[in-house]
Amino acid sequence: MAVGNKNLGDAKVNKNDEFYTLLEDIEKEMMHYKKQFENKVVFCNCDDPYESNFFKYFALNFNSLKLKKLICTCYAGSPIIYEQLSLLDIEPLKIKNETPNKAYKIEITEVIDENGDGAIDLSDIEILLKNKKNTLMLLDGDGDFRSSECIELLKKSDIVVTNPPFSLFREYITQLMKYNKKFLILSNMNALHYKEFFPLIQANKVWIGYGFNLSMVYKTPYPNLLEANRKFVIGKGYNPDDGYVKVPGICWFTNLDVDVRHEKLLAYKKYNEIDYPKFDNFDAINVNKVSDIPVDYFGIMGVPDTFINKYNPDEFEILGRSGDTDWVLNECKFFTPPSKELQNKYKKQNKTWRVQNVYILDENGIPNIVYSRIFIIRKEIN
């Protein structure tokens, strides 16, 4: 999680993962998928229902989405668990004052206008939980998404929607793939560099949703002390002193169908050797911007990570990624490493030089490091 704030950086190091997504951001993304949720069991497995806007969104839109069931579980180790439960007098949780924090689950199969005001709102959900106690139960374990209880709930679900812990994203996505689940989840763009995750993008098992490389405001228990971050939060209408922070580089990842994934890339530039030089260690040309991908080039191209947002698997094939040492050294057929002598020389000239990263030599033979590149090639479309 790349955040421009020391306090938030410390949160990552300490594996503090309490970043709560705003309702407006969930609504903005979910508006594109509504038909795909009809008659589905939705599981939010990282969400205290009384803090999570994912629970609020699906509870309030239960009928309009035509959901079959909504399941939410919370983690007992969360610092906010039970924080707002005092608002409700729910029988199964009355033991909370006598025992340590316990995880619980909520299952909703029906949402009606319980209070007769003609609208579905959170007061109806509160009434539903009071009147139908079987919809809320304490868990035996701690509610961790990796626990046997939560895995059993995962098996019974159709679509998982949540903001998983940033520090556990690798484990989280691996679990979703293991149980072959549909999902819509949030993470940072850095996930594209995870060796456990990029192959899923490459194999067209995961792709970008509609929100990509976003700067989002989150609710957190961490202080926001960086002035630029505070100004951004204020500009979005939130008070940084109330725990709201800006987190950049956020993406929605999914395996639900996305319209933009089927759109052909709008390209108009023509290839020339000046504007598209070849790397000195890969037999591929460098493309600095996705909009600069040449329309008439059919060899291998190294493009920025932002290409993923425009990736159409019918139009391009992803071959690999620079920086992936195992793939570069053992599998990449268009990689030519420099001699050991040159490697030592380049390291002295540029301390950031690494054999697996792309570079272009300048007129003095000094390597200019090019930021991470995804290698692609056009497909022949009949």
N, C-alpha and C positions, 0 to 999 in steps of 0.2 A: 504494500500500500504506500504509494508515493504521496506524501503530504508535505506542503510547504510550511511546516510548523514543528518546532522542536518538541513541543509537548505531545503532538500527535505522533511524531517519530518515535518518541519514548514509548508511546502506547503500543506501537508495533513491536518494538524490542521486547517489551514486557508481556506481549501477547494479550493486551487488553483489547477486546473485540466488541465493545459496546458502542456500535454505530447504528442508530435507528433511522431507517429510511422514512422520508416524509411522504404523506398520503398523496400529495400532488404529483410526486415523481412516479409513484406506483400507477396512479390513474393515467398519466401521460403515456406510459408504456403499455399498460393493459388494454387500452382502447383499440389496439391493433389485433388482438387475439380472441376477442369475445366468442366467436363462433366455435373456436377450438376447445372451449371449456364446457360446452353443453353436455349435461349428464355425466360429468366427470367428478371424481373424488380428488379434491385439492388438499395437499398436505403442506402446512407451513411448520417445518420442524426445527426452527431456530427462533421461535416467536412467543414471547409472553403475551397472551391475548389482550392484557390490559395496558400494554405499552406498544405492541406491534401494530403498525399501520397496515401491514399485510392482512392481519386478522380483521381489522376494521373494514378494509376495502372489500374483502370477500364476504364478510357478514352483511354489510350494507347492500352489496350487489348480488347476494345469493340468488335471488329470484330472477333478476334481469340476465344473469349469466346462465341460468337454468342448471345450477350445480346439483349434483347428486348428494354430495356430502362435503363438509369442510372440517378438517382436523388440524388442530394447532397444539404444539407441545412447547413447553418452556424448559429452560435449563436451571437447575437448582442453584448453580453457582453464580447466576446472574446477580449483579448488585441491585437491580431494580425489581427483582421478583417480589410480588406482594405489595409493591409500593402503592398501588392504587386500589388494592382489593378492599380496603376499608370503606370504599364507596358502596360496596355490595355486601349483602348479608347472605352469603352462600354457604349452606349447611356443610358440604363436604370439606370446606376449608376452615371451619371454625377452630380446628386444632392448631392452626398456624401460630397462635400465641403461646402454645405449650410445647412446640417442637421446633427444631431447626427448619430452615426453609426446605420445603419439599416441592419437587417438580410435579406438574399436573398436565393433563390433556383436556382439551375441549373438543367435542364432536357435535356438529350441528347438521341435522338432516332436514330441518324445516325452519323457515323464518316467516312469520306472519305478523300482521299489524296487531300486536298484542294489546296495545293501549288504545286502539281505536281512533287514532288521530289522522288516519288516512295516509300515513307515510311510514316507511321503514327507516328507523334510526337506531342509535345505540341504546336508547332506553328500551326498545323492543328486545334487543339482545340480552340486556340485563334481566328483563322480566322472564325471557325464555330460560335463562340459566337458573333462575330462582324456582321456576315452576316445574322444570324437567331436570331433576337432579342427575339423571343418568347421562346428561350431556357433558358433565364435568366430573372428572375423577382424578384422584391423586395417583401418581405413578409409583411403582415400587422402587425404581432407580432414580438417577439424578437428571433424567431427561436429555442427556447427551445424545446427539443424533447418531452416534455410533453404538448406543446401548441396544441390547436385544429387544427391549420393548419398542423403541423407536424404529428399529429395523422392521419389526413385524407390522407396524403401522405403515411404513414405507411400502412394504410389499402389497398392501391393500389399496394403495393410492394410485391415481393415474398421472397427476401432474404435481410437481413440487415447485413452489414459488416462495422465495425468501431471499434474504441477504445473509448468506452464511458467514461465519467468522473468517475474517481476512487471513488470519494466521493458519487456519485449517482448511483453506480452499482446496489444496491438493487432495487431501483425504476425502473432502466432501464430494468433489466431482468424481473421484474414483468410485465412491459408493454409488452414486447415481448411475454410472455406467454399468457397474456390476449388476444392478437390479433392473437395468434396461428401462429407466424411468424418463418420461418427458419432464422438462423443467424449464423454468425461467428464473434466472438468478443473477445477482449482482456481484461484480468483483472489479479489481483494478486492471488496467491494461498490462501491468507487469505480468499478469497470468499468462500472457502470450509467450513469455520466455521460460515458463516452467516446462521442464522436460516431460512431466506427466500430462501436461495439458495441450501443448502445441500439436502433438501428433493427432489429437482428437479433432482439432481444427483442420489439419491437413487431410484427414481421412473423411471429412464431411460428416462427422458425428456430432459436432457442436459448431455453432456459428454465432455471429453477432445479431442481437435484436435490433430494435429501432433506435435505442439510445446508445451512443458510442462516444467514448472519450469525453465524458461529461464532467463538468465541475458541479458537484452536487452539495447541497447543504444537508448535514446530518445532525441529529440530536444525540449528544454524548454526555457522559459524566465527567469528561475531561475539560480542563480550562483552555480557553482560546485566548492566547496572549499576543499573537502576531497581528500587527496593525493591518497589514494588507488583507489577511484572512478575515479579520473583524469587519473591515469595510465591505468586503464581498457579501458577507452574511447580512449586514445591515441593508445593503442594496437589494437583497432578496426579501426584505421585510421581516427579518428575524433578529433577535437580540443575542449577540454572542455571549453575554453574561448569563444567559439562561442555558448554556451548554450547546449552542448551535455552532457548528464549524463547517468550513469548506473543505471538501476532499476532491482533488482533481483526478482526472484519468479514469473515471468510472465507466464501466460498460455493462450492458445487459447481455448475458450469454444464454443461449437457448438451443433446443432442438425441435422447437415448434416451427411451423412453416412461417416464413417471413417473405413478404412480397418483394422487397428490394433485393433479395438474394437471387432473384430470377431476372433482374434487369441487366441489360447489356451496358458495359462501361462506355461512357461518352468520351471517346478519344479522337483527337484531330491532328496531333503533332506527328511529323514525319521523322524517321530515324536519320541521324547523321553522326559521324564519328567524333565531332567536336563536342556536341551537347551530351552525348551518351558514351563516355569513355568506358573501356573495359577495366575491371579490377585486375590487380597484378597477381592475385592468388586464386581467383576464380574465373573460369571462362564464361563470364556473364557481363552484361553492361550495367552501369549504374543509372538508376532513375531516381531523381531526388524528390519528385512529387508524383502522387498517384495520377493527377491530371495531366502529367507529362508522359505517361506511358505511350510509346509510339504506336500508331495504328498499323504500321507496315513492318514491324519487327517480329520475327517468329523464332528467334533464339531465346536463350535464357536471360532473364532480367532480374536484377536485385532491386526490390522496391521497399519503401518504408512500411513499418508496421500498420500504418493507417490504411493500407491496401485492403486489410481484412474487412473493413467496413463496406468495400465495394466488390468484394469477392463473389463472383458468379462461377460455381463449379462447372457449369456447362461451357464456359468461355475460357477459363484458365485452369491450369493444374499447378498446385503448390508442390515444389520439389523438396524444400527444406528451409532451414534458417541459419544464417551466420550466427556464430556465438555458441551453437550447439556442438560442443567439442566432440562428442561421440559420433554424431552423424557426419560432421566435417571430416574427421580423421579416418573413419572406418567405412563410410557408405557413399559419401559424395564423389561422384565420378568426374566432376568438372572442377575439382579442387587440386591445385598444384602447390605444395608447400615449398617455401624457399629453403635453401641449404641451411645447415646448422650455423655456418659462418654468417650468413645473411641474417638469420634469426637473431643471433647475438648482437649484430650491428644495429638492426632495427630497434631492439629493446633499449639500446643505449641512446639512440636518436629520439625515441618516443617511448616514454615509460608506460603508456597505455597500450602499446602494441601487443597483440596476441595473435598467434598463428591462425586461430580459428575465426578471427574477425576479418571483415573485408577492408582492403586498403588500396589506395592508388598512390604510386610514387610521384613526387613532384619533380621539377626539372633538376633538382640537386640530388635526387635519389633518396629523399627522405619520405617515409611513408606517411600519408595523410589518412588517418583512420576515418572510415565512413561508419555512421551509426548503424545499428542493427538493420539487417536487410532480410527480407523474405524472398526466396528465389522462386520465380514463377515462369511458366511458358504458356504461350497461347495454344489452345486446342484447335484442331482443324474442324470447323463446323460446316457440315454439308448443307 
